């Protein structure tokens, strides 16, 4: 049998191109690649370190989506996001009570150099700042983990939550634009008439955006927290999240409906001063106020529990990863229990 000689030499082997951050991130999703450096871990036991970076192999292999198997960087990110959401709530509530005091004490001093029109933006600017903090916090809280099975499972919920968190901020911006246009219309169009024909549709749009955002946001937020609680194997916390989410959204919806009915009582034939003279109106007002206070307090209590639990879990998980990093210290495997969301 004759062998055909090679007519050309094979190309000289070339050194592989360095992996970019994006390629390392994709390669690290594979079950046998190191999460940190993407080194192939095939044949390396869980308790053995990665030969390239020193991270224990078990940290790069995820068999479940439980939170104690997640990544410290992502857990720190959602902890910061929860802190920002809580700060936004505190800023919004504090500004509502602080602005009248500031207006009363500072207006006399600054009214000479600051026109009244600028003062009218005070309450809205405070709410705008709170809305911006809320949006940034939800972006971090609902960020992707980097674990494909978990990210695919709640992708739609996280997207809906981020969109819902933007609606209150959009409503406040539109309200500021609406007031600005109204002030200019009073000065420019007073002589020709036709002032405010656009106010009705614009007010309806602003009210609709604010209502959709305020109703959907607590429901979606606590549904997202419910998913995290279930991944932490905390059934009672997940149940509380479902109840609080539905209850808070329902309370906001009832408050909006009561406000609409009260504003249109005369036009709908309910009588003049319906809210103060009707027994039904008083009962509805008591019911709505009680439900609102109850679910607001319950929501704050539950969310504060999550904030504290996220902070503690992020600190514990970071300690476990540091212990399992043989490039830093050749310590034995950590005996610290897995981080938990249970308060």
Helices and strands as residue ranges (DSSP letters): H 21-27, G 57-60, G 67-69, H 72-110, H 116-119, H 122-141, H 148-153, H 155-188, H 199-231, H 235-263, H 274-277, H 279-323
